[in-house]
Amino acid sequence: METIIKETAPHIRRKDSLTRMMLDVIIALSPTIIFALVVYRLDALRNLLVPVATMVLCEFVYVLVTNRLPYDVNKKHTFEEQFKFGVSHYKLANFMVPTVSGLIYGLIMPASTTNPGVIWFALVLGSIFGLVLGKLVFGGTGSNIFNPAALAMVFSKLCFGSQFKYTSGIFPETTYISGTGDNTQVITAGTPLSEMKAGYYSVYQVKDLFLGSISGSIGETCKICLLVGFVYLLIRHASDWRITVSYIASFLFLILFSGIILHAKSSTLNIGNYILVELLSGGLLFGAIFMATDPVTSPITKPGRIIYGCLLGVTTAIIRLFGGLMEGVIFSILIGNMFTSVIDYYKWSSPKFNWKNIVAASSIVIVGALVVIWAMCVKEL
């Protein structure tokens, strides 16, 4: 007779502990962190230290508040006794988990704001909002529904987004020439996605996007660093490739249809370059590698994770192509988080691949493709 044991996430299917898993993520992030520190210097150091310190402090206070000595009518416990008792329940994992969330949040933030003082408020308030309302109110690590770093970024974007200042760090302001003859235009690029939203699909060179000499958040620009970290996570089995691969594959599938339709409307568009620019722009790779694979907020089963990845890819593509926001990765991850419990529902979830979960994943992608085809056909260039 089988016994079902109920445990909170993350569900670790190997001998390593949660602390070791978090250490693996930090090691995988280290190439990106080093790149950010070299390129953005003190701005990057601030972006990393402030969220980490804020989130670690919030976690520490949470442990103290939720671990108190039992009430004794005959004895009043002193503050020192309560403090020592709370500290005794503070584990290494209580430090490592918010540290990873803080690093990820700092890396998806811009290096500066138009008003230099605003970035400090954005980092501190975003960290508090993301960790407290995104995790601690649900009961701490393993009980949260949303990715704390993603929630922190959305809060900061909504509150302070108009102040965000994206620079490449290598080339603070990149100028491109688009068109020929009387149609020549000089473009001072903001971010790749903002230029593509404006209709300039060939503004950036793929090499610049790959090497990181473009504008964007401090951790999303250099794709080489992200891929090195991804390889390490795969070697260590600290990340499930199914989410990352299905996320990117479904996204590119929809972008392919978008490129074909745009090419039909404007024969000057290079479809291959268009797809590569979409792949390497914004936070797609960072989100697919380090955020979508969060073991707490992603599905448990292997088929469920592919369905989850397809949902993220389709949502990201639709938001990017037709939404009012330039980037859809963070919002798609939060939307996917809401569907995780639905995907894991015991009545239809299965640890093995069957026709039901294959149909579910395929339906998400096909419906998304139909939406993109219809919307791109009626959309004006």
C-alpha positions as a LaTeX table, in Angstrom:
\begin{tabular}{lrrr}
\hline
Residue & $x$ (\AA) & $y$ (\AA) & $z$ (\AA) \\
\hline
Met1 & 0.00 & 0.00 & 0.00 \\
Glu2 & 1.39 & 3.39 & $-1.05$ \\
Thr3 & 1.61 & 6.22 & 1.46 \\
Ile4 & 1.16 & 9.81 & 0.32 \\
Ile5 & 3.20 & 12.30 & 2.27 \\
Lys6 & 2.20 & 15.96 & 1.99 \\
Glu7 & 5.17 & 18.35 & 1.83 \\
Thr8 & 5.59 & 21.98 & 0.95 \\
Ala9 & 7.57 & 23.13 & $-2.07$ \\
Pro10 & 10.22 & 23.09 & $-3.35$ \\
His11 & 10.08 & 19.38 & $-4.12$ \\
Ile12 & 13.73 & 18.32 & $-4.40$ \\
Arg13 & 14.21 & 15.07 & $-6.28$ \\
Arg14 & 17.85 & 14.57 & $-5.38$ \\
Lys15 & 20.05 & 14.32 & $-2.32$ \\
Asp16 & 20.97 & 18.01 & $-2.24$ \\
Ser17 & 19.32 & 20.35 & 0.24 \\
Leu18 & 17.42 & 23.56 & $-0.43$ \\
Thr19 & 20.50 & 25.49 & 0.66 \\
Arg20 & 22.66 & 23.70 & $-1.93$ \\
Met21 & 20.04 & 24.39 & $-4.60$ \\
Met22 & 20.12 & 28.10 & $-3.80$ \\
Leu23 & 23.92 & 28.04 & $-3.86$ \\
Asp24 & 23.79 & 26.50 & $-7.32$ \\
Val25 & 21.57 & 29.34 & $-8.51$ \\
Ile26 & 23.99 & 31.93 & $-7.09$ \\
Ile27 & 26.91 & 30.21 & $-8.83$ \\
Ala28 & 24.93 & 30.14 & $-12.08$ \\
Leu29 & 24.17 & 33.85 & $-11.67$ \\
Ser30 & 27.83 & 34.70 & $-10.97$ \\
Pro31 & 28.87 & 35.27 & $-14.64$ \\
Thr32 & 25.97 & 37.70 & $-15.06$ \\
Ile33 & 26.76 & 39.36 & $-11.73$ \\
Ile34 & 30.44 & 39.77 & $-12.66$ \\
Phe35 & 29.48 & 41.25 & $-16.05$ \\
Ala36 & 27.12 & 43.70 & $-14.35$ \\
Leu37 & 29.74 & 44.76 & $-11.81$ \\
Val38 & 32.39 & 45.28 & $-14.50$ \\
Val39 & 30.07 & 47.25 & $-16.79$ \\
Tyr40 & 27.80 & 49.15 & $-14.39$ \\
Arg41 & 30.20 & 49.26 & $-11.41$ \\
Leu42 & 28.74 & 51.02 & $-8.36$ \\
Asp43 & 25.25 & 51.10 & $-9.86$ \\
Ala44 & 25.29 & 47.32 & $-10.15$ \\
Leu45 & 26.71 & 46.94 & $-6.63$ \\
Arg46 & 23.85 & 49.05 & $-5.27$ \\
Asn47 & 21.28 & 47.12 & $-7.30$ \\
Leu48 & 22.53 & 43.85 & $-5.83$ \\
Leu49 & 23.24 & 44.77 & $-2.22$ \\
Val50 & 20.14 & 46.84 & $-1.45$ \\
Pro51 & 17.53 & 44.20 & $-2.46$ \\
Val52 & 19.53 & 41.39 & $-0.82$ \\
Ala53 & 19.91 & 43.31 & 2.44 \\
Thr54 & 16.24 & 44.36 & 2.43 \\
Met55 & 14.88 & 40.88 & 1.68 \\
Val56 & 17.20 & 39.15 & 4.15 \\
Leu57 & 16.14 & 41.62 & 6.86 \\
Cys58 & 12.44 & 41.04 & 6.08 \\
Glu59 & 12.96 & 37.28 & 6.30 \\
Phe60 & 14.83 & 37.66 & 9.60 \\
Val61 & 12.03 & 39.74 & 11.13 \\
Tyr62 & 9.49 & 37.21 & 9.86 \\
Val63 & 11.34 & 34.35 & 11.58 \\
Leu64 & 11.46 & 36.30 & 14.85 \\
Val65 & 7.75 & 37.17 & 14.69 \\
Thr66 & 6.57 & 33.66 & 13.81 \\
Asn67 & 8.81 & 31.87 & 16.32 \\
Arg68 & 8.02 & 33.02 & 19.83 \\
Leu69 & 8.15 & 31.30 & 23.18 \\
Pro70 & 4.83 & 29.76 & 24.25 \\
Tyr71 & 2.69 & 32.00 & 26.41 \\
Asp72 & 3.12 & 31.26 & 30.11 \\
Val73 & 0.67 & 32.86 & 32.49 \\
Asn74 & 3.11 & 32.46 & 35.37 \\
Lys75 & 6.12 & 33.93 & 33.62 \\
Lys76 & 6.63 & 36.90 & 31.37 \\
His77 & 9.37 & 36.27 & 28.83 \\
Thr78 & 11.86 & 39.06 & 28.31 \\
Phe79 & 12.69 & 40.53 & 24.91 \\
Glu80 & 16.13 & 38.92 & 25.10 \\
Glu81 & 14.60 & 35.47 & 25.64 \\
Gln82 & 12.15 & 35.92 & 22.80 \\
Phe83 & 14.94 & 37.19 & 20.53 \\
Lys84 & 17.24 & 34.26 & 21.30 \\
Phe85 & 14.41 & 31.81 & 20.77 \\
Gly86 & 13.58 & 33.35 & 17.40 \\
Val87 & 17.23 & 33.42 & 16.30 \\
Ser88 & 17.55 & 29.73 & 17.18 \\
His89 & 14.96 & 29.02 & 14.49 \\
Tyr90 & 16.78 & 31.09 & 11.86 \\
Lys91 & 18.38 & 28.61 & 9.45 \\
Leu92 & 20.85 & 29.02 & 6.63 \\
Ala93 & 18.01 & 28.50 & 4.15 \\
Asn94 & 16.30 & 31.57 & 5.64 \\
Phe95 & 19.32 & 33.55 & 4.44 \\
Met96 & 19.95 & 31.83 & 1.10 \\
Val97 & 16.41 & 31.98 & $-0.31$ \\
Pro98 & 15.87 & 35.76 & 0.07 \\
Thr99 & 19.44 & 36.31 & $-1.09$ \\
Val100 & 18.66 & 34.60 & $-4.40$ \\
Ser101 & 15.40 & 36.55 & $-4.75$ \\
Gly102 & 17.26 & 39.80 & $-4.01$ \\
Leu103 & 19.98 & 39.08 & $-6.57$ \\
Ile104 & 17.44 & 38.24 & $-9.27$ \\
Tyr105 & 15.39 & 41.34 & $-8.51$ \\
Gly106 & 18.48 & 43.55 & $-8.60$ \\
Leu107 & 19.58 & 42.08 & $-11.93$ \\
Ile108 & 16.25 & 42.75 & $-13.66$ \\
Met109 & 16.26 & 46.40 & $-12.58$ \\
Pro110 & 17.83 & 49.25 & $-14.60$ \\
Ala111 & 21.16 & 50.77 & $-13.58$ \\
Ser112 & 19.69 & 54.16 & $-12.82$ \\
Thr113 & 16.68 & 56.47 & $-12.92$ \\
Thr114 & 16.26 & 59.93 & $-14.42$ \\
Asn115 & 16.06 & 61.21 & $-10.85$ \\
Pro116 & 19.05 & 59.52 & $-9.17$ \\
Gly117 & 17.36 & 59.21 & $-5.79$ \\
Val118 & 14.33 & 57.30 & $-7.09$ \\
Ile119 & 16.26 & 54.08 & $-7.73$ \\
Trp120 & 16.86 & 53.67 & $-3.99$ \\
Phe121 & 13.13 & 53.90 & $-3.24$ \\
Ala122 & 12.36 & 51.50 & $-6.08$ \\
Leu123 & 14.84 & 48.90 & $-4.84$ \\
Val124 & 13.83 & 49.07 & $-1.16$ \\
Leu125 & 10.06 & 49.30 & $-1.59$ \\
Gly126 & 10.05 & 46.75 & $-4.39$ \\
Ser127 & 12.02 & 44.30 & $-2.25$ \\
Ile128 & 9.66 & 44.70 & 0.69 \\
Phe129 & 6.56 & 44.36 & $-1.47$ \\
Gly130 & 7.90 & 41.35 & $-3.37$ \\
Leu131 & 9.06 & 39.38 & $-0.35$ \\
Val132 & 6.39 & 40.30 & 2.20 \\
Leu133 & 3.29 & 40.23 & $-0.03$ \\
Gly134 & 4.73 & 37.73 & $-2.48$ \\
Lys135 & 5.96 & 35.14 & 0.00 \\
Leu136 & 5.85 & 35.82 & 3.73 \\
Val137 & 2.10 & 36.48 & 3.98 \\
Phe138 & 1.53 & 33.04 & 2.44 \\
Gly139 & 3.62 & 31.34 & 5.12 \\
Gly140 & 7.20 & 31.71 & 3.92 \\
Thr141 & 9.32 & 29.59 & 1.62 \\
Gly142 & 7.40 & 26.79 & $-0.04$ \\
Ser143 & 3.97 & 28.30 & 0.55 \\
Asn144 & 4.10 & 31.29 & $-1.77$ \\
Ile145 & 2.08 & 31.47 & $-4.97$ \\
Phe146 & 4.03 & 34.18 & $-6.79$ \\
Asn147 & 7.70 & 34.60 & $-7.62$ \\
Pro148 & 8.89 & 37.32 & $-5.16$ \\
Ala149 & 11.42 & 38.86 & $-7.59$ \\
Ala150 & 8.83 & 39.07 & $-10.37$ \\
Leu151 & 6.27 & 40.63 & $-8.06$ \\
Ala152 & 8.87 & 43.13 & $-6.82$ \\
Met153 & 9.70 & 44.11 & $-10.40$ \\
Val154 & 6.06 & 44.62 & $-11.35$ \\
Phe155 & 5.52 & 46.81 & $-8.28$ \\
Ser156 & 8.60 & 48.91 & $-9.12$ \\
Lys157 & 7.65 & 49.12 & $-12.79$ \\
Leu158 & 4.13 & 50.32 & $-12.04$ \\
Cys159 & 5.23 & 52.81 & $-9.37$ \\
Phe160 & 8.53 & 54.10 & $-10.75$ \\
Gly161 & 8.66 & 52.89 & $-14.37$ \\
Ser162 & 8.48 & 56.39 & $-15.84$ \\
Gln163 & 11.76 & 57.16 & $-14.03$ \\
Phe164 & 13.66 & 54.08 & $-15.25$ \\
Lys165 & 16.73 & 54.89 & $-17.31$ \\
Tyr166 & 18.09 & 52.02 & $-19.38$ \\
Thr167 & 21.70 & 52.25 & $-20.54$ \\
Ser168 & 24.11 & 49.70 & $-21.95$ \\
Gly169 & 26.96 & 50.63 & $-19.64$ \\
Ile170 & 29.36 & 49.95 & $-22.52$ \\
Phe171 & 27.83 & 52.43 & $-24.96$ \\
Pro172 & 25.61 & 54.75 & $-22.91$ \\
Glu173 & 23.78 & 55.99 & $-26.02$ \\
Thr174 & 23.80 & 54.02 & $-29.23$ \\
Thr175 & 22.90 & 55.74 & $-32.50$ \\
Tyr176 & 21.75 & 53.85 & $-35.59$ \\
Ile177 & 20.90 & 54.94 & $-39.11$ \\
Ser178 & 17.75 & 53.46 & $-40.61$ \\
Gly179 & 16.72 & 53.71 & $-44.27$ \\
Thr180 & 18.45 & 55.25 & $-47.27$ \\
Gly181 & 18.23 & 58.47 & $-49.25$ \\
Asp182 & 15.36 & 60.76 & $-48.34$ \\
Asn183 & 14.03 & 58.13 & $-45.92$ \\
Thr184 & 17.17 & 58.09 & $-43.76$ \\
Gln185 & 16.47 & 58.37 & $-40.04$ \\
Val186 & 18.90 & 58.71 & $-37.17$ \\
Ile187 & 17.69 & 56.71 & $-34.17$ \\
Thr188 & 19.02 & 57.05 & $-30.66$ \\
Ala189 & 18.13 & 53.66 & $-29.27$ \\
Gly190 & 16.53 & 53.17 & $-25.89$ \\
Thr191 & 16.07 & 49.43 & $-25.57$ \\
Pro192 & 15.69 & 46.85 & $-28.35$ \\
Leu193 & 12.05 & 46.20 & $-27.46$ \\
Ser194 & 11.13 & 49.89 & $-27.44$ \\
Glu195 & 12.58 & 50.34 & $-30.92$ \\
Met196 & 10.83 & 47.24 & $-32.23$ \\
Lys197 & 7.55 & 48.53 & $-30.77$ \\
Ala198 & 8.14 & 51.68 & $-32.83$ \\
Gly199 & 8.54 & 49.58 & $-35.98$ \\
Tyr200 & 12.34 & 49.59 & $-36.26$ \\
Tyr201 & 12.95 & 45.85 & $-36.57$ \\
Ser202 & 16.55 & 46.05 & $-37.76$ \\
Val203 & 17.90 & 48.65 & $-35.36$ \\
Tyr204 & 20.17 & 46.31 & $-33.41$ \\
Gln205 & 22.77 & 43.85 & $-34.60$ \\
Val206 & 22.47 & 40.30 & $-33.28$ \\
Lys207 & 26.11 & 40.45 & $-32.17$ \\
Asp208 & 25.41 & 43.46 & $-29.95$ \\
Leu209 & 22.43 & 41.70 & $-28.39$ \\
Phe210 & 24.46 & 38.57 & $-27.74$ \\
Leu211 & 27.51 & 40.31 & $-26.25$ \\
Gly212 & 25.59 & 42.80 & $-24.13$ \\
Ser213 & 26.48 & 46.12 & $-25.76$ \\
Ile214 & 22.83 & 47.23 & $-25.74$ \\
Ser215 & 20.51 & 49.01 & $-23.36$ \\
Gly216 & 18.51 & 47.10 & $-20.80$ \\
Ser217 & 18.41 & 45.87 & $-17.22$ \\
Ile218 & 21.82 & 45.17 & $-15.76$ \\
Gly219 & 21.43 & 41.39 & $-15.78$ \\
Glu220 & 19.63 & 40.76 & $-19.06$ \\
Thr221 & 22.00 & 42.22 & $-21.65$ \\
Cys222 & 24.89 & 39.73 & $-21.92$ \\
Lys223 & 23.40 & 36.50 & $-23.24$ \\
Ile224 & 26.71 & 34.60 & $-23.07$ \\
Cys225 & 26.73 & 34.94 & $-19.28$ \\
Leu226 & 23.14 & 33.73 & $-19.06$ \\
Leu227 & 23.84 & 30.67 & $-21.22$ \\
Val228 & 26.93 & 29.78 & $-19.16$ \\
Gly229 & 24.77 & 29.88 & $-16.04$ \\
Phe230 & 22.12 & 27.74 & $-17.74$ \\
Val231 & 24.68 & 25.09 & $-18.66$ \\
Tyr232 & 25.87 & 24.97 & $-15.05$ \\
Leu233 & 22.30 & 24.53 & $-13.77$ \\
Leu234 & 21.77 & 21.66 & $-16.22$ \\
Ile235 & 24.99 & 19.96 & $-15.16$ \\
Arg236 & 24.01 & 20.27 & $-11.52$ \\
His237 & 20.41 & 19.23 & $-12.23$ \\
Ala238 & 19.36 & 22.35 & $-10.33$ \\
Ser239 & 16.97 & 23.50 & $-13.05$ \\
Asp240 & 14.38 & 21.71 & $-15.15$ \\
Trp241 & 15.19 & 22.23 & $-18.83$ \\
Arg242 & 11.61 & 21.39 & $-19.81$ \\
Ile243 & 10.30 & 24.75 & $-18.61$ \\
Thr244 & 13.07 & 26.76 & $-20.27$ \\
Val245 & 12.96 & 24.89 & $-23.59$ \\
Ser246 & 9.15 & 24.80 & $-23.88$ \\
Tyr247 & 9.00 & 28.47 & $-22.91$ \\
Ile248 & 11.46 & 29.59 & $-25.58$ \\
Ala249 & 10.21 & 27.15 & $-28.24$ \\
Ser250 & 6.56 & 28.20 & $-27.94$ \\
Phe251 & 7.58 & 31.86 & $-27.92$ \\
Leu252 & 9.66 & 31.47 & $-31.09$ \\
Phe253 & 6.85 & 29.50 & $-32.77$ \\
Leu254 & 4.50 & 32.46 & $-32.41$ \\
Ile255 & 7.19 & 34.96 & $-33.33$ \\
Leu256 & 7.84 & 32.97 & $-36.53$ \\
Phe257 & 4.25 & 33.54 & $-37.66$ \\
Ser258 & 4.56 & 37.19 & $-36.74$ \\
Gly259 & 7.75 & 37.49 & $-38.82$ \\
Ile260 & 6.20 & 35.77 & $-41.83$ \\
Ile261 & 3.22 & 38.13 & $-41.82$ \\
Leu262 & 5.43 & 41.19 & $-41.34$ \\
His263 & 7.63 & 40.02 & $-44.22$ \\
Ala264 & 4.57 & 39.67 & $-46.42$ \\
Lys265 & 3.60 & 43.26 & $-45.58$ \\
Ser266 & 7.14 & 44.59 & $-45.92$ \\
Ser267 & 9.54 & 42.53 & $-48.03$ \\
Thr268 & 12.52 & 44.39 & $-46.56$ \\
Leu269 & 12.11 & 42.59 & $-43.24$ \\
Asn270 & 14.63 & 39.81 & $-42.65$ \\
Ile271 & 12.66 & 37.06 & $-40.89$ \\
Gly272 & 15.72 & 35.31 & $-39.46$ \\
Asn273 & 17.12 & 38.53 & $-38.02$ \\
Tyr274 & 13.69 & 39.47 & $-36.66$ \\
Ile275 & 13.36 & 36.16 & $-34.79$ \\
Leu276 & 16.89 & 36.37 & $-33.36$ \\
Val277 & 16.36 & 39.95 & $-32.19$ \\
Glu278 & 13.13 & 38.94 & $-30.45$ \\
Leu279 & 14.89 & 35.98 & $-28.83$ \\
Leu280 & 17.86 & 37.99 & $-27.58$ \\
Ser281 & 15.98 & 41.15 & $-26.61$ \\
Gly282 & 14.65 & 42.02 & $-23.19$ \\
Gly283 & 14.54 & 39.56 & $-20.33$ \\
Leu284 & 13.33 & 36.47 & $-22.21$ \\
Leu285 & 16.43 & 34.33 & $-21.62$ \\
Phe286 & 16.93 & 35.58 & $-18.08$ \\
Gly287 & 13.31 & 34.91 & $-17.20$ \\
Ala288 & 13.24 & 31.50 & $-18.88$ \\
Ile289 & 16.45 & 30.34 & $-17.18$ \\
Phe290 & 16.31 & 31.84 & $-13.69$ \\
Met291 & 12.72 & 32.88 & $-12.93$ \\
Ala292 & 10.30 & 30.55 & $-14.69$ \\
Thr293 & 12.15 & 27.55 & $-13.23$ \\
Asp294 & 11.54 & 28.61 & $-9.62$ \\
Pro295 & 10.84 & 25.24 & $-7.91$ \\
Val296 & 8.20 & 26.71 & $-5.59$ \\
Thr297 & 5.98 & 28.53 & $-8.11$ \\
Ser298 & 6.32 & 26.10 & $-11.04$ \\
Pro299 & 4.40 & 22.80 & $-11.50$ \\
Ile300 & 5.61 & 19.53 & $-9.95$ \\
Thr301 & 5.19 & 17.02 & $-12.78$ \\
Lys302 & 7.27 & 16.88 & $-15.96$ \\
Pro303 & 4.28 & 17.19 & $-18.32$ \\
Gly304 & 2.92 & 19.99 & $-16.16$ \\
Arg305 & 6.15 & 21.91 & $-16.53$ \\
Ile306 & 5.98 & 21.70 & $-20.33$ \\
Ile307 & 2.38 & 22.96 & $-20.24$ \\
Tyr308 & 3.56 & 25.73 & $-17.91$ \\
Gly309 & 6.41 & 26.67 & $-20.25$ \\
Cys310 & 4.08 & 26.77 & $-23.25$ \\
Leu311 & 1.70 & 29.04 & $-21.35$ \\
Leu312 & 4.55 & 31.42 & $-20.49$ \\
Gly313 & 5.88 & 31.48 & $-24.06$ \\
Val314 & 2.48 & 32.19 & $-25.61$ \\
Thr315 & 1.65 & 34.87 & $-23.04$ \\
Thr316 & 5.01 & 36.58 & $-23.48$ \\
Ala317 & 4.70 & 36.66 & $-27.27$ \\
Ile318 & 1.17 & 38.10 & $-27.20$ \\
Ile319 & 2.07 & 40.79 & $-24.64$ \\
Arg320 & 5.19 & 41.76 & $-26.60$ \\
Leu321 & 3.44 & 41.92 & $-29.96$ \\
Phe322 & 0.18 & 43.60 & $-28.99$ \\
Gly323 & 0.36 & 44.80 & $-25.40$ \\
Gly324 & 1.00 & 48.32 & $-24.27$ \\
Leu325 & 4.08 & 47.14 & $-22.35$ \\
Met326 & 7.41 & 46.53 & $-24.05$ \\
Glu327 & 8.29 & 43.44 & $-22.03$ \\
Gly328 & 5.97 & 40.54 & $-21.30$ \\
Val329 & 8.27 & 38.14 & $-19.43$ \\
Ile330 & 7.62 & 39.28 & $-15.87$ \\
Phe331 & 3.86 & 39.52 & $-16.35$ \\
Ser332 & 3.69 & 36.14 & $-18.09$ \\
Ile333 & 5.56 & 34.51 & $-15.17$ \\
Leu334 & 3.10 & 35.95 & $-12.66$ \\
Ile335 & 0.17 & 34.84 & $-14.82$ \\
Gly336 & 1.73 & 31.38 & $-15.09$ \\
Asn337 & 2.16 & 31.29 & $-11.29$ \\
Met338 & $-1.61$ & 31.69 & $-10.94$ \\
Phe339 & $-2.20$ & 28.62 & $-13.11$ \\
Thr340 & 0.36 & 26.38 & $-11.40$ \\
Ser341 & $-2.14$ & 24.96 & $-8.91$ \\
Val342 & $-4.59$ & 24.33 & $-11.76$ \\
Ile343 & $-1.94$ & 22.48 & $-13.77$ \\
Asp344 & $-1.00$ & 20.42 & $-10.68$ \\
Tyr345 & $-4.62$ & 19.58 & $-9.78$ \\
Tyr346 & $-4.64$ & 15.88 & $-8.94$ \\
Lys347 & $-7.70$ & 14.98 & $-11.03$ \\
Trp348 & $-5.93$ & 15.64 & $-14.32$ \\
Ser349 & $-2.23$ & 16.04 & $-13.58$ \\
Ser350 & $-0.01$ & 13.05 & $-14.26$ \\
Pro351 & 3.70 & 12.34 & $-13.73$ \\
Lys352 & 3.77 & 10.56 & $-17.09$ \\
Phe353 & 3.14 & 11.88 & $-20.57$ \\
Asn354 & $-0.25$ & 10.93 & $-22.00$ \\
Trp355 & $-2.57$ & 12.19 & $-24.70$ \\
Lys356 & $-4.33$ & 14.57 & $-22.28$ \\
Asn357 & $-1.29$ & 16.64 & $-21.33$ \\
Ile358 & 0.02 & 16.55 & $-24.91$ \\
Val359 & $-3.31$ & 17.92 & $-26.13$ \\
Ala360 & $-3.26$ & 20.56 & $-23.38$ \\
Ala361 & 0.21 & 21.84 & $-24.30$ \\
Ser362 & $-0.53$ & 21.72 & $-28.04$ \\
Ser363 & $-3.84$ & 23.55 & $-27.61$ \\
Ile364 & $-2.18$ & 26.43 & $-25.75$ \\
Val365 & 0.36 & 26.91 & $-28.54$ \\
Ile366 & $-2.13$ & 26.48 & $-31.39$ \\
Val367 & $-4.65$ & 28.91 & $-29.91$ \\
Gly368 & $-1.83$ & 31.39 & $-29.30$ \\
Ala369 & $-0.64$ & 31.03 & $-32.89$ \\
Leu370 & $-4.15$ & 31.63 & $-34.23$ \\
Val371 & $-4.46$ & 34.77 & $-32.11$ \\
Val372 & $-1.11$ & 36.05 & $-33.40$ \\
Ile373 & $-1.97$ & 35.30 & $-37.04$ \\
Trp374 & $-5.33$ & 37.05 & $-36.82$ \\
Ala375 & $-4.02$ & 40.07 & $-34.91$ \\
Met376 & $-0.96$ & 40.51 & $-37.12$ \\
Cys377 & $-3.09$ & 40.36 & $-40.27$ \\
Val378 & $-5.34$ & 43.21 & $-39.10$ \\
Lys379 & $-2.50$ & 45.20 & $-37.51$ \\
Glu380 & $-1.15$ & 48.15 & $-39.45$ \\
Leu381 & 2.62 & 48.60 & $-39.81$ \\
\hline
\end{tabular}
